Amino acid sequence: MRPLNELLQTDDFTSRHIGPTEAEQAEMLAALGVSSLDELVESTLPESIRFGGELQVGGPVTEAQALADLKAVAAKNKVFRSYIGMGYSGTHVPPVILRNMLENPGWYTAYTPYQAEISQGRLEMLLNFQQMVMDLTGMPVSNASLLDEATAAAEAMTLARRQVKSKGNVFYVADDVHPQTLDVVRTRAEYFGYEVATGPANGDIPEGTFAILVQTPGTYGDLHDLSPIAERIHAAQGALIVATDLLACALVTPPGEQGADIVIGSAQRFGVPMGFGGPHAAFLACRSEYQRSMPGRVIGVSKDARGKTALRMAMQTREQHIRREKATSNICTAQALLANMAAAYAVYHGPEGIRTIAERVHRLTGILARFLAEAGVEVVTGNFFDTLTFKGDSVAIRARAEAKGINLRYEGDLISVSLDETVAPADVEDLIEVITGTRQNDQGQEFKVLSEYQHKFISGIPEALERTSPYLTHPVFNTHHSESAMLRYLKTLENRDYSLVHGMIPLGSCTMKLNATAEMIPVTWPEFGNLHPFAPADQTQGYAQMLTELEAWLADITGYDAVSLQPNSGAQGEYAGLLTIRKYHESRGEGHRTVCLIPASAHGTNPASAAMLGMQVVVVKTDANGNIDLDDLRAKAEQHSANLGALMITYPSTHGVYEEHVTEVCEIIHAHGGQVYLDGANMNAMVGLAKPGLIGSDVSHLNLHKTFAIPHGGGGPGMGPIGVKAHLAPFLPNHEVRPVSESHTGAVSAAPFGSASILPISYLYIRLLGPAGLKKATQVALLNANYIAKKLGGAFPVLYTGRHERVAHECILDIRPLKQASGITEEDIAKRLMDYGFHAPTMSFPVPGTLMIEPTESEPKAELDRFIDAMLNIRREIQEVQDGLLKAEDSPLRHAPHTQDDLMADEWNRAYSRETAAFPTRAQRAWKYWPAVNRVDNVYGDRNFVCSCPPMEEWVGV
Ligand SMILES: *Cc1c(COP(=O)(O)O)cnc(C)c1O
């Protein structure tokens, strides 16, 4: 009979998370000529960096236990009715969107749509997002989301500086912009060298102002008349940036019709939970003249090889890979999933529905305003949409409110109340009771909004500011209003896209691992989802506990002393880390240390982040093996010794190898007074085996959406917390509204803990695996990558290897020799893989003409073998071209991907069969993924830039 502890084994999460079984691992290890995972690590990882101890983290526990425990932690959060406003509103997530998008791996496990042919679904929804933003704001172009409203304001500031004629240096911010927005803008402005001035929205504009940021409705609720402000700033050759609210835009003349040059804001209240601060999609729309330097991703319309309309990201990678140190924005991961949700909300409600919601919110606010006026309460807000600020006894009001489970905003004797779509007449009655202390009207009867105030309200929108222009007129916003129609529309889009539900996405540097269902479940618990980020601390104890534990675990895993959970992406983490370094140098009177050494192979966000902090990027060479050229590093460190601020390195390197000399590299930098920033995007090759803090670096970011199981959401959300050594801890980002430390450093994100509501995913990931499981995951990530390198190395040369010819967690296949011999490109291979049912590996990063493969530990051996089989078959197809059997331009590789349109065409005049086209191996007989369009013409789309929904005539609908 088996012992009890063995009978409990079926619930072990580690064996669910890790793809290959123990027996398969043994087989794969044998193929590599080693006998155990430990031996593989020994032959791969330099001794000097190895960590031999055990991680001090929670777990392992079973999925059922972990969820039960976390539920108890979540129960310590108190979900009050929130009227705090400040950019965060209650909203009803339409259940059809909740279940079929937010809780649906078909949507949330997809990657950024770089491979357009297998991403047409989310590209269409992101195009809807752009159209929605353009319509509501009245602007001609929009991007497809930014990280949050505050960083969108900061991006708008730098965009304006690049575009305007004014030579000025002053950025004027109206004093009723949300305080967290001002905080982030100040942080950013400092190292761009801009002076931030504040004053009334319609105040005198100081000499030398290049742009002005006005918020309407303002943080206290005031609607501003923008036209006179626009006139004045345009007369000074500057730009008007407007922060606005999409729901208000349904009723109020949009900023675009009042002279705004850039419009930003958050799309949160369009059906995305508050989530204690995020994630939500911010938007940025601008005049057409600005479009080429607009930050973030823009979805554009183009055509495919058959001439059919096809979508793709416009002006792709211009920021990341081309501009590098000349970049003015480092945005990479954004908020695709949340932008998709907001767009779906607009598709579902349509223009009528959105207008009704806006009118309801405005009417109830107007009723409250009328009541306050009658009750003699001093309201300080002028024209309004959904927010009123008044004077009152905040101590008494607060006591009554909290007793009723209600949060208002309190600032001295000013009290603000902000309404949203979830507010009903009974809630307004509660508000009246809280504000006046009684539920009774002057006749001594219980006060009733519906009967007494049906026709008694103040309109907050003056006639001159009433919106008259139509919006959301495109058919997509006027078709899917029944749940059946909406469900099918969402499903149709989902079915066009390749995600982890179909097969592996072996994108190097992106770590597309399992996002376990158990990890995802708490994200939509109301205890995590419905908290306002500025709710009082005694209501957020559950979050506090979880965040504190997560911080401690991440500190232990990385070997650092302190962690900041504020940055919303890896690139924001880089920015926050370098900011911390700059503040540290300044505190020691060494603010002149602004030189940043970065290896040539670095990810594009590294030099972009350094540039945003006013640092001078000096490129360090890499040697023939892909390692940092130590001689060049020494020489550059020596040369810039007096001003050396930092080195940014990625470990293991972006070349996918563990460099042997990393500790020496750190020592050289420290000897010259610099700090070491270790980009932790490749942490999946280190967890449990090595710690950045022990190697000698001072600060790192982690991409929780890579290593720690947060899904990529089709291009976001993400989280990029940073870990630092103790000497940097006093300089971590703080937060104006909810201080998170003693430091004097400003905020880098709108919310104090970034996108807090997705942190349960990483928390559970760590707890489910526990110390041994985490280490094993890393080991199997190495095993899977080395197995692929071994099996494919004979057909495609592996570009870089470390000790014993091993790679780390990813490998780069060099396509250049084949390209020379056959004319077949890495892009042809990437597109051809779609015919075999795969998402391509990372193309041409970090080396042009290569493919970088990262399988992660989660891929089962059968899937690895299916991929290997596909790649070897592709190699044979290339050989046929090499052997002159058919020309490159006639090969299935060049015509890939093949669509149903291709196969169904009456004529077939290709040099290969239909079967070869779409069913090249047996695997596609069992299951076939059909790309929605043929190869997309990127150049055509960039030359004929269109970022709005295609016109009626071209709109096929579904
Ligand atoms: C992914 C990645 C980044 C950027 O992270 P985001 O979360 O997309 O901003 C930075 N460096 C490296 C090496 C990466 O792979």
The ligand as an SDF file (V2000), in Angstrom:
LIG
                    3D

 15 15  0  0  0  0  0  0  0  0999 V2000
   11.1410   42.8580  -22.1190 C   0  0  0  0  0  0  0  0  0  0  0  0
   12.4180   43.5120  -21.8810 C   0  0  0  0  0  0  0  0  0  0  0  0
   12.4900   44.8430  -21.4070 C   0  0  0  0  0  0  0  0  0  0  0  0
   11.2930   45.7760  -21.3350 C   0  0  0  0  0  0  0  0  0  0  0  0
   10.2600   45.3500  -20.5340 O   0  0  0  0  0  0  0  0  0  0  0  0
    8.7820   45.9040  -20.7200 P   0  0  0  0  0  0  0  0  0  0  0  0
    8.0580   45.3120  -19.5810 O   0  0  0  0  0  0  0  0  0  0  0  0
    8.2770   45.4520  -22.0300 O   0  0  0  0  0  0  0  0  0  0  0  0
    8.8190   47.3890  -20.6400 O   0  0  0  0  0  0  0  0  0  0  0  0
   13.7280   45.3400  -21.0830 C   0  0  0  0  0  0  0  0  0  0  0  0
   14.8470   44.6060  -21.2390 N   0  0  0  0  0  0  0  0  0  0  0  0
   14.8170   43.3440  -21.7350 C   0  0  0  0  0  0  0  0  0  0  0  0
   16.0960   42.5730  -21.9080 C   0  0  0  0  0  0  0  0  0  0  0  0
   13.6000   42.7600  -22.0760 C   0  0  0  0  0  0  0  0  0  0  0  0
   13.5670   41.5290  -22.5840 O   0  0  0  0  0  0  0  0  0  0  0  0
  1  2  1  0
  2  3  1  0
  2 14  2  0
  3  4  1  0
  3 10  2  0
  4  5  1  0
  5  6  1  0
  6  7  2  0
  6  8  1  0
  6  9  1  0
 10 11  1  0
 11 12  2  0
 12 13  1  0
 12 14  1  0
 14 15  1  0
M  END
$$$$
